[in-house]
Amino acid sequence: MIAMGGGVAEVQQGFGDAENEVRPILFIQQRCARLIEMLPVSQHAPNRPEEAIKVDAEEEGVGGAVAADGLR
């Protein structure tokens, strides 16, 4: 797995924060079934929590997918 940055933290912020009364500004349509399926299982890079881990990437980091890629 390869770490990937560039917007994952911004996507998370878009969902708001109910504890701190921050309203969401990002809403996902029901027709985005693949995104809805994949977001909950996305993993953060161990040393960089603002980044998601690519899955199915080659050792050089080529390819792979992160659920939030299309959303970002």
PQR file with spaces between the fields and no chain letter, atoms N, CA, C, O and H, PARSE charges and radii, in Angstrom:
ATOM       1  N    MET     1       0.837   -1.176    0.000 -0.4000 1.5000
ATOM       2  CA   MET     1       0.000    0.000    0.000 -0.0000 2.0000
ATOM       3  C    MET     1       0.885    1.244    0.000  0.5500 1.7000
ATOM       4  O    MET     1       1.937    1.270    0.640 -0.5500 1.4000
ATOM       5  N    ILE     2       0.451    2.264   -0.719 -0.4000 1.5000
ATOM       6  CA   ILE     2       1.203    3.498   -0.866 -0.0000 2.0000
ATOM       7  C    ILE     2       0.380    4.650   -0.302  0.5500 1.7000
ATOM       8  O    ILE     2      -0.825    4.722   -0.540 -0.5500 1.4000
ATOM       9  H    ILE     2      -0.404    2.242   -1.238  0.4000 1.0000
ATOM      10  N    ALA     3       1.016    5.550    0.442 -0.4000 1.5000
ATOM      11  CA   ALA     3       0.295    6.705    0.990 -0.0000 2.0000
ATOM      12  C    ALA     3      -0.003    7.700   -0.113  0.5500 1.7000
ATOM      13  O    ALA     3       0.771    7.840   -1.059 -0.5500 1.4000
ATOM      14  H    ALA     3       1.995    5.491    0.635  0.4000 1.0000
ATOM      15  N    MET     4      -1.110    8.380    0.007 -0.4000 1.5000
ATOM      16  CA   MET     4      -1.536    9.347   -0.995 -0.0000 2.0000
ATOM      17  C    MET     4      -2.114   10.568   -0.307  0.5500 1.7000
ATOM      18  O    MET     4      -2.910   10.420    0.620 -0.5500 1.4000
ATOM      19  H    MET     4      -1.739    8.266    0.776  0.4000 1.0000
ATOM      20  N    GLY     5      -1.752   11.747   -0.719 -0.4000 1.5000
ATOM      21  CA   GLY     5      -2.250   12.956   -0.063 -0.0000 2.0000
ATOM      22  C    GLY     5      -3.093   13.800   -0.992  0.5500 1.7000
ATOM      23  O    GLY     5      -3.671   13.305   -1.959 -0.5500 1.4000
ATOM      24  H    GLY     5      -1.106   11.868   -1.472  0.4000 1.0000
ATOM      25  N    GLY     6      -3.152   15.083   -0.683 -0.4000 1.5000
ATOM      26  CA   GLY     6      -3.816   16.019   -1.558 -0.0000 2.0000
ATOM      27  C    GLY     6      -5.319   16.064   -1.432  0.5500 1.7000
ATOM      28  O    GLY     6      -6.021   15.812   -2.411 -0.5500 1.4000
ATOM      29  H    GLY     6      -2.683   15.485    0.103  0.4000 1.0000
ATOM      30  N    GLY     7      -5.829   16.371   -0.277 -0.4000 1.5000
ATOM      31  CA   GLY     7      -7.252   16.614   -0.193 -0.0000 2.0000
ATOM      32  C    GLY     7      -8.048   15.701    0.706  0.5500 1.7000
ATOM      33  O    GLY     7      -9.232   15.951    0.932 -0.5500 1.4000
ATOM      34  H    GLY     7      -5.258   16.575    0.519  0.4000 1.0000
ATOM      35  N    VAL     8      -7.448   14.656    1.226 -0.4000 1.5000
ATOM      36  CA   VAL     8      -8.207   13.737    2.070 -0.0000 2.0000
ATOM      37  C    VAL     8      -8.727   14.454    3.310  0.5500 1.7000
ATOM      38  O    VAL     8      -9.876   14.255    3.703 -0.5500 1.4000
ATOM      39  H    VAL     8      -6.486   14.453    1.043  0.4000 1.0000
ATOM      40  N    ALA     9      -7.898   15.281    3.924 -0.4000 1.5000
ATOM      41  CA   ALA     9      -8.322   16.019    5.112 -0.0000 2.0000
ATOM      42  C    ALA     9      -9.476   16.963    4.781  0.5500 1.7000
ATOM      43  O    ALA     9     -10.402   17.117    5.578 -0.5500 1.4000
ATOM      44  H    ALA     9      -6.964   15.443    3.604  0.4000 1.0000
ATOM      45  N    GLU    10      -9.425   17.591    3.611 -0.4000 1.5000
ATOM      46  CA   GLU    10     -10.493   18.504    3.203 -0.0000 2.0000
ATOM      47  C    GLU    10     -11.804   17.755    3.004  0.5500 1.7000
ATOM      48  O    GLU    10     -12.872   18.268    3.338 -0.5500 1.4000
ATOM      49  H    GLU    10      -8.673   17.466    2.963  0.4000 1.0000
ATOM      50  N    VAL    11     -11.725   16.548    2.464 -0.4000 1.5000
ATOM      51  CA   VAL    11     -12.926   15.727    2.292 -0.0000 2.0000
ATOM      52  C    VAL    11     -13.523   15.419    3.656  0.5500 1.7000
ATOM      53  O    VAL    11     -14.734   15.535    3.843 -0.5500 1.4000
ATOM      54  H    VAL    11     -10.858   16.131    2.192  0.4000 1.0000
ATOM      55  N    GLN    12     -12.683   15.028    4.610 -0.4000 1.5000
ATOM      56  CA   GLN    12     -13.173   14.707    5.952 -0.0000 2.0000
ATOM      57  C    GLN    12     -13.833   15.922    6.592  0.5500 1.7000
ATOM      58  O    GLN    12     -14.873   15.793    7.238 -0.5500 1.4000
ATOM      59  H    GLN    12     -11.700   14.933    4.458  0.4000 1.0000
ATOM      60  N    GLN    13     -13.246   17.087    6.422 -0.4000 1.5000
ATOM      61  CA   GLN    13     -13.820   18.303    7.004 -0.0000 2.0000
ATOM      62  C    GLN    13     -15.191   18.600    6.415  0.5500 1.7000
ATOM      63  O    GLN    13     -16.058   19.148    7.095 -0.5500 1.4000
ATOM      64  H    GLN    13     -12.402   17.192    5.897  0.4000 1.0000
ATOM      65  N    GLY    14     -15.386   18.239    5.155 -0.4000 1.5000
ATOM      66  CA   GLY    14     -16.661   18.480    4.491 -0.0000 2.0000
ATOM      67  C    GLY    14     -17.830   17.764    5.136  0.5500 1.7000
ATOM      68  O    GLY    14     -18.978   18.176    4.970 -0.5500 1.4000
ATOM      69  H    GLY    14     -14.681   17.794    4.603  0.4000 1.0000
ATOM      70  N    PHE    15     -17.553   16.691    5.874 -0.4000 1.5000
ATOM      71  CA   PHE    15     -18.611   15.945    6.550 -0.0000 2.0000
ATOM      72  C    PHE    15     -19.052   16.609    7.845  0.5500 1.7000
ATOM      73  O    PHE    15     -20.011   16.159    8.472 -0.5500 1.4000
ATOM      74  H    PHE    15     -16.621   16.356    6.009  0.4000 1.0000
ATOM      75  N    GLY    16     -18.369   17.668    8.255 -0.4000 1.5000
ATOM      76  CA   GLY    16     -18.751   18.389    9.461 -0.0000 2.0000
ATOM      77  C    GLY    16     -18.271   17.703   10.719  0.5500 1.7000
ATOM      78  O    GLY    16     -17.549   16.707   10.670 -0.5500 1.4000
ATOM      79  H    GLY    16     -17.590   18.033    7.745  0.4000 1.0000
ATOM      80  N    ASP    17     -18.683   18.255   11.851 -0.4000 1.5000
ATOM      81  CA   ASP    17     -18.290   17.737   13.161 -0.0000 2.0000
ATOM      82  C    ASP    17     -19.426   18.026   14.138  0.5500 1.7000
ATOM      83  O    ASP    17     -19.516   19.121   14.693 -0.5500 1.4000
ATOM      84  H    ASP    17     -19.270   19.064   11.892  0.4000 1.0000
ATOM      85  N    ALA    18     -20.278   17.047   14.340 -0.4000 1.5000
ATOM      86  CA   ALA    18     -21.462   17.236   15.185 -0.0000 2.0000
ATOM      87  C    ALA    18     -21.092   17.622   16.615  0.5500 1.7000
ATOM      88  O    ALA    18     -21.789   18.426   17.233 -0.5500 1.4000
ATOM      89  H    ALA    18     -20.204   16.157   13.889  0.4000 1.0000
ATOM      90  N    GLU    19     -20.006   17.061   17.147 -0.4000 1.5000
ATOM      91  CA   GLU    19     -19.594   17.383   18.520 -0.0000 2.0000
ATOM      92  C    GLU    19     -19.301   18.865   18.696  0.5500 1.7000
ATOM      93  O    GLU    19     -19.573   19.440   19.749 -0.5500 1.4000
ATOM      94  H    GLU    19     -19.440   16.408   16.644  0.4000 1.0000
ATOM      95  N    ASN    20     -18.746   19.475   17.661 -0.4000 1.5000
ATOM      96  CA   ASN    20     -18.381   20.892   17.724 -0.0000 2.0000
ATOM      97  C    ASN    20     -19.358   21.785   16.961  0.5500 1.7000
ATOM      98  O    ASN    20     -19.066   22.946   16.674 -0.5500 1.4000
ATOM      99  H    ASN    20     -18.525   19.008   16.805  0.4000 1.0000
ATOM     100  N    GLU    21     -20.519   21.225   16.641 -0.4000 1.5000
ATOM     101  CA   GLU    21     -21.589   21.949   15.963 -0.0000 2.0000
ATOM     102  C    GLU    21     -21.159   22.552   14.620  0.5500 1.7000
ATOM     103  O    GLU    21     -21.590   23.643   14.246 -0.5500 1.4000
ATOM     104  H    GLU    21     -20.756   20.282   16.875  0.4000 1.0000
ATOM     105  N    VAL    22     -20.303   21.820   13.908 -0.4000 1.5000
ATOM     106  CA   VAL    22     -19.904   22.236   12.563 -0.0000 2.0000
ATOM     107  C    VAL    22     -20.776   21.461   11.582  0.5500 1.7000
ATOM     108  O    VAL    22     -20.726   20.233   11.523 -0.5500 1.4000
ATOM     109  H    VAL    22     -19.952   20.934   14.211  0.4000 1.0000
ATOM     110  N    ARG    23     -21.577   22.199   10.813 -0.4000 1.5000
ATOM     111  CA   ARG    23     -22.512   21.567    9.875 -0.0000 2.0000
ATOM     112  C    ARG    23     -21.761   21.030    8.658  0.5500 1.7000
ATOM     113  O    ARG    23     -20.771   21.621    8.228 -0.5500 1.4000
ATOM     114  H    ARG    23     -21.617   23.197   10.861  0.4000 1.0000
ATOM     115  N    PRO    24     -22.229   19.921    8.107 -0.5600 1.5000
ATOM     116  CA   PRO    24     -21.586   19.373    6.901  0.2800 2.0000
ATOM     117  C    PRO    24     -21.836   20.273    5.690  0.5500 1.7000
ATOM     118  O    PRO    24     -22.884   20.909    5.575 -0.5500 1.4000
ATOM     119  N    ILE    25     -20.870   20.309    4.810 -0.4000 1.5000
ATOM     120  CA   ILE    25     -21.024   21.037    3.544 -0.0000 2.0000
ATOM     121  C    ILE    25     -20.883   20.079    2.362  0.5500 1.7000
ATOM     122  O    ILE    25     -20.988   20.486    1.205 -0.5500 1.4000
ATOM     123  H    ILE    25     -20.019   19.792    4.903  0.4000 1.0000
ATOM     124  N    LEU    26     -20.646   18.809    2.667 -0.4000 1.5000
ATOM     125  CA   LEU    26     -20.454   17.793    1.643 -0.0000 2.0000
ATOM     126  C    LEU    26     -21.546   16.746    1.804  0.5500 1.7000
ATOM     127  O    LEU    26     -21.732   16.185    2.884 -0.5500 1.4000
ATOM     128  H    LEU    26     -20.560   18.479    3.607  0.4000 1.0000
ATOM     129  N    PHE    27     -22.254   16.495    0.733 -0.4000 1.5000
ATOM     130  CA   PHE    27     -23.319   15.501    0.748 -0.0000 2.0000
ATOM     131  C    PHE    27     -23.100   14.555   -0.426  0.5500 1.7000
ATOM     132  O    PHE    27     -22.773   15.002   -1.526 -0.5500 1.4000
ATOM     133  H    PHE    27     -22.103   16.951   -0.144  0.4000 1.0000
ATOM     134  N    ILE    28     -23.274   13.268   -0.208 -0.4000 1.5000
ATOM     135  CA   ILE    28     -23.053   12.256   -1.245 -0.0000 2.0000
ATOM     136  C    ILE    28     -24.399   11.709   -1.689  0.5500 1.7000
ATOM     137  O    ILE    28     -25.217   11.296   -0.867 -0.5500 1.4000
ATOM     138  H    ILE    28     -23.539   12.905    0.685  0.4000 1.0000
ATOM     139  N    GLN    29     -24.616   11.711   -2.985 -0.4000 1.5000
ATOM     140  CA   GLN    29     -25.856   11.199   -3.564 -0.0000 2.0000
ATOM     141  C    GLN    29     -25.933    9.676   -3.409  0.5500 1.7000
ATOM     142  O    GLN    29     -24.905    8.999   -3.422 -0.5500 1.4000
ATOM     143  H    GLN    29     -23.952   12.046   -3.652  0.4000 1.0000
ATOM     144  N    GLN    30     -27.124    9.148   -3.264 -0.4000 1.5000
ATOM     145  CA   GLN    30     -27.306    7.698   -3.140 -0.0000 2.0000
ATOM     146  C    GLN    30     -26.798    6.956   -4.368  0.5500 1.7000
ATOM     147  O    GLN    30     -26.393    5.798   -4.261 -0.5500 1.4000
ATOM     148  H    GLN    30     -27.959    9.698   -3.253  0.4000 1.0000
ATOM     149  N    ARG    31     -26.811    7.595   -5.523 -0.4000 1.5000
ATOM     150  CA   ARG    31     -26.359    6.914   -6.741 -0.0000 2.0000
ATOM     151  C    ARG    31     -24.843    6.695   -6.761  0.5500 1.7000
ATOM     152  O    ARG    31     -24.331    6.013   -7.649 -0.5500 1.4000
ATOM     153  H    ARG    31     -27.140    8.536   -5.610  0.4000 1.0000
ATOM     154  N    CYS    32     -24.129    7.261   -5.797 -0.4000 1.5000
ATOM     155  CA   CYS    32     -22.681    7.078   -5.685 -0.0000 2.0000
ATOM     156  C    CYS    32     -22.392    5.849   -4.823  0.5500 1.7000
ATOM     157  O    CYS    32     -21.653    5.927   -3.842 -0.5500 1.4000
ATOM     158  H    CYS    32     -24.545    7.815   -5.075  0.4000 1.0000
ATOM     159  N    ALA    33     -22.976    4.729   -5.195 -0.4000 1.5000
ATOM     160  CA   ALA    33     -22.932    3.518   -4.378 -0.0000 2.0000
ATOM     161  C    ALA    33     -21.507    3.050   -4.099  0.5500 1.7000
ATOM     162  O    ALA    33     -21.205    2.656   -2.972 -0.5500 1.4000
ATOM     163  H    ALA    33     -23.577    4.666   -5.992  0.4000 1.0000
ATOM     164  N    ARG    34     -20.634    3.082   -5.085 -0.4000 1.5000
ATOM     165  CA   ARG    34     -19.251    2.611   -4.884 -0.0000 2.0000
ATOM     166  C    ARG    34     -18.533    3.493   -3.859  0.5500 1.7000
ATOM     167  O    ARG    34     -17.818    2.984   -2.996 -0.5500 1.4000
ATOM     168  H    ARG    34     -20.879    3.402   -6.000  0.4000 1.0000
ATOM     169  N    LEU    35     -18.717    4.792   -3.949 -0.4000 1.5000
ATOM     170  CA   LEU    35     -18.097    5.708   -3.003 -0.0000 2.0000
ATOM     171  C    LEU    35     -18.625    5.450   -1.592  0.5500 1.7000
ATOM     172  O    LEU    35     -17.848    5.398   -0.639 -0.5500 1.4000
ATOM     173  H    LEU    35     -19.298    5.206   -4.650  0.4000 1.0000
ATOM     174  N    ILE    36     -19.930    5.289   -1.458 -0.4000 1.5000
ATOM     175  CA   ILE    36     -20.545    5.019   -0.161 -0.0000 2.0000
ATOM     176  C    ILE    36     -20.010    3.709    0.418  0.5500 1.7000
ATOM     177  O    ILE    36     -19.806    3.597    1.627 -0.5500 1.4000
ATOM     178  H    ILE    36     -20.561    5.331   -2.232  0.4000 1.0000
ATOM     179  N    GLU    37     -19.790    2.739   -0.432 -0.4000 1.5000
ATOM     180  CA   GLU    37     -19.280    1.441    0.000 -0.0000 2.0000
ATOM     181  C    GLU    37     -17.817    1.525    0.447  0.5500 1.7000
ATOM     182  O    GLU    37     -17.423    0.873    1.413 -0.5500 1.4000
ATOM     183  H    GLU    37     -19.957    2.830   -1.414  0.4000 1.0000
ATOM     184  N    MET    38     -17.022    2.322   -0.251 -0.4000 1.5000
ATOM     185  CA   MET    38     -15.589    2.334   -0.010 -0.0000 2.0000
ATOM     186  C    MET    38     -15.114    3.320    1.062  0.5500 1.7000
ATOM     187  O    MET    38     -14.110    3.049    1.720 -0.5500 1.4000
ATOM     188  H    MET    38     -17.342    2.852   -1.037  0.4000 1.0000
ATOM     189  N    LEU    39     -15.785    4.434    1.259 -0.4000 1.5000
ATOM     190  CA   LEU    39     -15.308    5.422    2.232 -0.0000 2.0000
ATOM     191  C    LEU    39     -15.140    4.861    3.648  0.5500 1.7000
ATOM     192  O    LEU    39     -14.125    5.135    4.288 -0.5500 1.4000
ATOM     193  H    LEU    39     -16.601    4.655    0.725  0.4000 1.0000
ATOM     194  N    PRO    40     -16.089    4.096    4.148 -0.5600 1.5000
ATOM     195  CA   PRO    40     -15.930    3.594    5.526  0.2800 2.0000
ATOM     196  C    PRO    40     -14.740    2.651    5.714  0.5500 1.7000
ATOM     197  O    PRO    40     -14.245    2.507    6.832 -0.5500 1.4000
ATOM     198  N    VAL    41     -14.279    2.014    4.655 -0.4000 1.5000
ATOM     199  CA   VAL    41     -13.175    1.066    4.793 -0.0000 2.0000
ATOM     200  C    VAL    41     -11.835    1.657    4.375  0.5500 1.7000
ATOM     201  O    VAL    41     -10.821    0.960    4.416 -0.5500 1.4000
ATOM     202  H    VAL    41     -14.681    2.131    3.747  0.4000 1.0000
ATOM     203  N    SER    42     -11.806    2.916    3.976 -0.4000 1.5000
ATOM     204  CA   SER    42     -10.546    3.575    3.634 -0.0000 2.0000
ATOM     205  C    SER    42      -9.688    3.657    4.886  0.5500 1.7000
ATOM     206  O    SER    42     -10.190    3.876    5.989 -0.5500 1.4000
ATOM     207  H    SER    42     -12.630    3.482    3.942  0.4000 1.0000
ATOM     208  N    GLN    43      -8.376    3.478    4.696 -0.4000 1.5000
ATOM     209  CA   GLN    43      -7.459    3.517    5.829 -0.0000 2.0000
ATOM     210  C    GLN    43      -6.532    4.720    5.713  0.5500 1.7000
ATOM     211  O    GLN    43      -6.174    5.141    4.613 -0.5500 1.4000
ATOM     212  H    GLN    43      -7.969    3.300    3.800  0.4000 1.0000
ATOM     213  N    HIS    44      -6.152    5.264    6.856 -0.4000 1.5000
ATOM     214  CA   HIS    44      -5.221    6.380    6.889 -0.0000 2.0000
ATOM     215  C    HIS    44      -3.796    5.859    6.949  0.5500 1.7000
ATOM     216  O    HIS    44      -3.538    4.794    7.511 -0.5500 1.4000
ATOM     217  H    HIS    44      -6.443    4.923    7.750  0.4000 1.0000
ATOM     218  N    ALA    45      -2.867    6.618    6.363 -0.4000 1.5000
ATOM     219  CA   ALA    45      -1.456    6.274    6.443 -0.0000 2.0000
ATOM     220  C    ALA    45      -1.020    6.361    7.907  0.5500 1.7000
ATOM     221  O    ALA    45      -1.357    7.332    8.584 -0.5500 1.4000
ATOM     222  H    ALA    45      -3.077    7.483    5.906  0.4000 1.0000
ATOM     223  N    PRO    46      -0.284    5.374    8.409 -0.5600 1.5000
ATOM     224  CA   PRO    46       0.079    5.338    9.827  0.2800 2.0000
ATOM     225  C    PRO    46       0.815    6.587   10.324  0.5500 1.7000
ATOM     226  O    PRO    46       0.559    7.049   11.435 -0.5500 1.4000
ATOM     227  N    ASN    47       1.703    7.122    9.533 -0.4000 1.5000
ATOM     228  CA   ASN    47       2.498    8.266    9.969 -0.0000 2.0000
ATOM     229  C    ASN    47       1.960    9.604    9.480  0.5500 1.7000
ATOM     230  O    ASN    47       2.483   10.654    9.854 -0.5500 1.4000
ATOM     231  H    ASN    47       1.911    6.746    8.630  0.4000 1.0000
ATOM     232  N    ARG    48       0.921    9.578    8.650 -0.4000 1.5000
ATOM     233  CA   ARG    48       0.355   10.809    8.094 -0.0000 2.0000
ATOM     234  C    ARG    48      -1.160   10.662    8.043  0.5500 1.7000
ATOM     235  O    ARG    48      -1.705   10.288    7.005 -0.5500 1.4000
ATOM     236  H    ARG    48       0.496    8.725    8.347  0.4000 1.0000
ATOM     237  N    PRO    49      -1.851   10.951    9.145 -0.5600 1.5000
ATOM     238  CA   PRO    49      -3.290   10.711    9.213  0.2800 2.0000
ATOM     239  C    PRO    49      -4.109   11.534    8.222  0.5500 1.7000
ATOM     240  O    PRO    49      -5.275   11.219    7.987 -0.5500 1.4000
ATOM     241  N    GLU    50      -3.532   12.570    7.642 -0.4000 1.5000
ATOM     242  CA   GLU    50      -4.254   13.362    6.646 -0.0000 2.0000
ATOM     243  C    GLU    50      -4.257   12.690    5.281  0.5500 1.7000
ATOM     244  O    GLU    50      -4.902   13.176    4.352 -0.5500 1.4000
ATOM     245  H    GLU    50      -2.584   12.826    7.833  0.4000 1.0000
ATOM     246  N    GLU    51      -3.542   11.580    5.152 -0.4000 1.5000
ATOM     247  CA   GLU    51      -3.452   10.870    3.884 -0.0000 2.0000
ATOM     248  C    GLU    51      -4.120    9.511    3.971  0.5500 1.7000
ATOM     249  O    GLU    51      -4.133    8.871    5.023 -0.5500 1.4000
ATOM     250  H    GLU    51      -3.018   11.186    5.907  0.4000 1.0000
ATOM     251  N    ALA    52      -4.673    9.083    2.847 -0.4000 1.5000
ATOM     252  CA   ALA    52      -5.257    7.744    2.762 -0.0000 2.0000
ATOM     253  C    ALA    52      -4.231    6.809    2.142  0.5500 1.7000
ATOM     254  O    ALA    52      -3.281    7.256    1.499 -0.5500 1.4000
ATOM     255  H    ALA    52      -4.662    9.603    1.992  0.4000 1.0000
ATOM     256  N    ILE    53      -4.425    5.520    2.337 -0.4000 1.5000
ATOM     257  CA   ILE    53      -3.524    4.522    1.777 -0.0000 2.0000
ATOM     258  C    ILE    53      -4.135    3.983    0.493  0.5500 1.7000
ATOM     259  O    ILE    53      -5.299    3.585    0.462 -0.5500 1.4000
ATOM     260  H    ILE    53      -5.197    5.158    2.859  0.4000 1.0000
ATOM     261  N    LYS    54      -3.331    3.974   -0.569 -0.4000 1.5000
ATOM     262  CA   LYS    54      -3.784    3.371   -1.819 -0.0000 2.0000
ATOM     263  C    LYS    54      -3.787    1.862   -1.657  0.5500 1.7000
ATOM     264  O    LYS    54      -2.896    1.298   -1.023 -0.5500 1.4000
ATOM     265  H    LYS    54      -2.385    4.298   -0.545  0.4000 1.0000
ATOM     266  N    VAL    55      -4.775    1.218   -2.222 -0.4000 1.5000
ATOM     267  CA   VAL    55      -4.809   -0.240   -2.214 -0.0000 2.0000
ATOM     268  C    VAL    55      -4.628   -0.726   -3.635  0.5500 1.7000
ATOM     269  O    VAL    55      -5.010   -0.048   -4.588 -0.5500 1.4000
ATOM     270  H    VAL    55      -5.499    1.676   -2.737  0.4000 1.0000
ATOM     271  N    ASP    56      -4.050   -1.891   -3.772 -0.4000 1.5000
ATOM     272  CA   ASP    56      -3.799   -2.510   -5.074 -0.0000 2.0000
ATOM     273  C    ASP    56      -2.816   -1.706   -5.924  0.5500 1.7000
ATOM     274  O    ASP    56      -2.892   -1.751   -7.152 -0.5500 1.4000
ATOM     275  H    ASP    56      -3.740   -2.442   -2.998  0.4000 1.0000
ATOM     276  N    ALA    57      -1.905   -0.979   -5.303 -0.4000 1.5000
ATOM     277  CA   ALA    57      -0.884   -0.249   -6.047 -0.0000 2.0000
ATOM     278  C    ALA    57       0.335   -1.145   -6.218  0.5500 1.7000
ATOM     279  O    ALA    57       0.587   -2.033   -5.403 -0.5500 1.4000
ATOM     280  H    ALA    57      -1.844   -0.943   -4.305  0.4000 1.0000
ATOM     281  N    GLU    58       1.093   -0.901   -7.295 -0.4000 1.5000
ATOM     282  CA   GLU    58       2.351   -1.617   -7.488 -0.0000 2.0000
ATOM     283  C    GLU    58       3.367   -1.076   -6.493  0.5500 1.7000
ATOM     284  O    GLU    58       3.144   -0.027   -5.889 -0.5500 1.4000
ATOM     285  H    GLU    58       0.888   -0.180   -7.957  0.4000 1.0000
ATOM     286  N    GLU    59       4.490   -1.786   -6.313 -0.4000 1.5000
ATOM     287  CA   GLU    59       5.507   -1.359   -5.353 -0.0000 2.0000
ATOM     288  C    GLU    59       6.017    0.047   -5.626  0.5500 1.7000
ATOM     289  O    GLU    59       6.401    0.755   -4.695 -0.5500 1.4000
ATOM     290  H    GLU    59       4.672   -2.639   -6.804  0.4000 1.0000
ATOM     291  N    GLU    60       6.026    0.464   -6.894 -0.4000 1.5000
ATOM     292  CA   GLU    60       6.495    1.794   -7.263 -0.0000 2.0000
ATOM     293  C    GLU    60       5.435    2.868   -7.027  0.5500 1.7000
ATOM     294  O    GLU    60       5.692    4.055   -7.230 -0.5500 1.4000
ATOM     295  H    GLU    60       5.715   -0.111   -7.651  0.4000 1.0000
ATOM     296  N    GLY    61       4.254    2.454   -6.603 -0.4000 1.5000
ATOM     297  CA   GLY    61       3.178    3.406   -6.348 -0.0000 2.0000
ATOM     298  C    GLY    61       2.277    3.650   -7.536  0.5500 1.7000
ATOM     299  O    GLY    61       1.399    4.510   -7.477 -0.5500 1.4000
ATOM     300  H    GLY    61       4.044    1.490   -6.438  0.4000 1.0000
ATOM     301  N    VAL    62       2.475    2.910   -8.615 -0.4000 1.5000
ATOM     302  CA   VAL    62       1.659    3.070   -9.818 -0.0000 2.0000
ATOM     303  C    VAL    62       0.341    2.342   -9.622  0.5500 1.7000
ATOM     304  O    VAL    62       0.298    1.230   -9.096 -0.5500 1.4000
ATOM     305  H    VAL    62       3.189    2.211   -8.662  0.4000 1.0000
ATOM     306  N    GLY    63      -0.727    2.987  -10.051 -0.4000 1.5000
ATOM     307  CA   GLY    63      -2.043    2.369   -9.955 -0.0000 2.0000
ATOM     308  C    GLY    63      -2.620    2.472   -8.563  0.5500 1.7000
ATOM     309  O    GLY    63      -2.238    3.345   -7.783 -0.5500 1.4000
ATOM     310  H    GLY    63      -0.692    3.891  -10.477  0.4000 1.0000
ATOM     311  N    GLY    64      -3.517    1.604   -8.265 -0.4000 1.5000
ATOM     312  CA   GLY    64      -4.154    1.616   -6.957 -0.0000 2.0000
ATOM     313  C    GLY    64      -5.350    2.540   -6.940  0.5500 1.7000
ATOM     314  O    GLY    64      -5.578    3.313   -7.871 -0.5500 1.4000
ATOM     315  H    GLY    64      -3.827    0.895   -8.899  0.4000 1.0000
ATOM     316  N    ALA    65      -6.089    2.447   -5.888 -0.4000 1.5000
ATOM     317  CA   ALA    65      -7.294    3.249   -5.788 -0.0000 2.0000
ATOM     318  C    ALA    65      -7.566    3.617   -4.342  0.5500 1.7000
ATOM     319  O    ALA    65      -7.261    2.866   -3.416 -0.5500 1.4000
ATOM     320  H    ALA    65      -5.904    1.819   -5.132  0.4000 1.0000
ATOM     321  N    VAL    66      -8.135    4.768   -4.179 -0.4000 1.5000
ATOM     322  CA   VAL    66      -8.613    5.239   -2.886 -0.0000 2.0000
ATOM     323  C    VAL    66     -10.030    5.716   -3.139  0.5500 1.7000
ATOM     324  O    VAL    66     -10.297    6.393   -4.132 -0.5500 1.4000
ATOM     325  H    VAL    66      -8.383    5.379   -4.931  0.4000 1.0000
ATOM     326  N    ALA    67     -10.925    5.368   -2.255 -0.4000 1.5000
ATOM     327  CA   ALA    67     -12.325    5.720   -2.453 -0.0000 2.0000
ATOM     328  C    ALA    67     -12.512    7.214   -2.653  0.5500 1.7000
ATOM     329  O    ALA    67     -13.370    7.632   -3.431 -0.5500 1.4000
ATOM     330  H    ALA    67     -10.708    4.818   -1.448  0.4000 1.0000
ATOM     331  N    ALA    68     -11.730    8.015   -1.968 -0.4000 1.5000
ATOM     332  CA   ALA    68     -11.905    9.460   -2.036 -0.0000 2.0000
ATOM     333  C    ALA    68     -11.287   10.097   -3.274  0.5500 1.7000
ATOM     334  O    ALA    68     -11.482   11.291   -3.502 -0.5500 1.4000
ATOM     335  H    ALA    68     -11.033    7.676   -1.336  0.4000 1.0000
ATOM     336  N    ASP    69     -10.540    9.332   -4.087 -0.4000 1.5000
ATOM     337  CA   ASP    69      -9.897    9.913   -5.270 -0.0000 2.0000
ATOM     338  C    ASP    69     -10.896   10.648   -6.165  0.5500 1.7000
ATOM     339  O    ASP    69     -10.680   11.805   -6.525 -0.5500 1.4000
ATOM     340  H    ASP    69     -10.382    8.362   -3.902  0.4000 1.0000
ATOM     341  N    GLY    70     -11.966    9.984   -6.513 -0.4000 1.5000
ATOM     342  CA   GLY    70     -12.964   10.595   -7.388 -0.0000 2.0000
ATOM     343  C    GLY    70     -13.676   11.758   -6.721  0.5500 1.7000
ATOM     344  O    GLY    70     -14.027   12.742   -7.371 -0.5500 1.4000
ATOM     345  H    GLY    70     -12.142    9.044   -6.221  0.4000 1.0000
ATOM     346  N    LEU    71     -13.881   11.637   -5.444 -0.4000 1.5000
ATOM     347  CA   LEU    71     -14.558   12.687   -4.686 -0.0000 2.0000
ATOM     348  C    LEU    71     -13.700   13.939   -4.607  0.5500 1.7000
ATOM     349  O    LEU    71     -14.196   15.053   -4.774 -0.5500 1.4000
ATOM     350  H    LEU    71     -13.596   10.837   -4.916  0.4000 1.0000
ATOM     351  N    ARG    72     -12.404   13.748   -4.352 -0.4000 1.5000
ATOM     352  CA   ARG    72     -11.505   14.903   -4.259 -0.0000 2.0000
ATOM     353  C    ARG    72     -11.487   15.646   -5.562  0.5500 1.7000
ATOM     354  O    ARG    72     -10.789   16.652   -5.689 -0.5500 1.4000
ATOM     355  H    ARG    72     -12.001   12.843   -4.217  0.4000 1.0000
